[in-house]
Each structure stands twice: as C-alpha cells, then as structure tokens.
Amino acid sequence: MGSFAERNAARIKEEERQQEEALKRAILAEEVVVDREAVKRKLAPVLWIGFRDILVRKCKEINEILGKQHYRTDDSVFSKLRITELNPTRILRLEFNSDTCLIHYDSGSCAGDYLIEVEEKSGTPILLNKEKDKAASPLPLNLELTAEALLEDCLAKAASDLR
C-alpha cells in the first residue's frame, strides 16, 4: 500500500477517535446536568423551608414589637405560605413548586418567581430572581433581605392596589 492509503487510513482513524471522544464528553456532560438537577430537586425543599421560616419569624418579630397581631401567617400546607397584614388587609401568597424548583409570590400587582438553583462550586442551594436574572449573570439573593423586601414592597403595592 502506498502513502496515500496510509494517510487516509490514519485520517479516518483520527476522525473516529475524535468522534468517540466527543461522544464521551457529551455523555459525561449530560450525566453532570442530570446529577445537578437531582441535587437541585433534593435541596430545593430545604431552601424553601428556610425561606418560609424566615418570613414567618419576621412577622412574629414585628407582632411582638407591636404587642399585637399585625401579621397572620398560615403555613399549614407545606408548599404554601399565606401572610395576611390585618390593618389594612393585604395578602401575600407564596407557593413552592418542587417540580420546577420555583417559588411564586403574589400580592396583587406585586407578583413574580424566584428560581432555586444549586451553586456550581459549593453545591449549596441559592435563590435567584427569575425575571431580573434572565439577561444578566444571576447572583444569589440574600434570603433575609429578600424576605424583608417581600414584606415591605409587595404588601405596600398590595395597599396601592386597594386605592
């Protein structure tokens, strides 16, 4: 056989090797995504419970300082939290969807979604503002500050809806 046949056989072998490596990389990348989704689905309820508990605690703290019930919370259903401000009457509803790893919040014109993700480096669950993070590189939200903003901003917007 001449050098033409040897060159082409070598080229074909190299192409096959590269295709095999690309396939292995694709399978590995798919496994990583599946593993990450599994971790996210496992950790999302933990983050939801923590976030829900922060909201309930903040309402209790305000009630204690006021010496009366200003906020009423209902967390009797695992996936839902309802916060009612009694005077004036305003309602903030939150619902956790374990399938999509989303927390939906709604208080009249103040509505949106928080996405629960898993931080790649640490593997910890993080909360992202779904709407604001579409175009930008998402940054984790601070759970305490996010809870406070929901109580202040969303319920204030609910009050303006009543006017």
Secondary structure, DSSP 8 states (H G I E B T S, - for coil): --HHHHHHHHHHHHHHHHHHHHHHHHHHHHHHHHHHHHHHHHHHHHHHHHHHHHHHHHHHHHHHHHTS--EEEE--STTEEEEEETTTTEEEEEEEETTTTEEEEEETTEEEEEEEEE-TTT--EEEEETTTTTTS------HHHHHHHIIIIIHHHHHHHH-
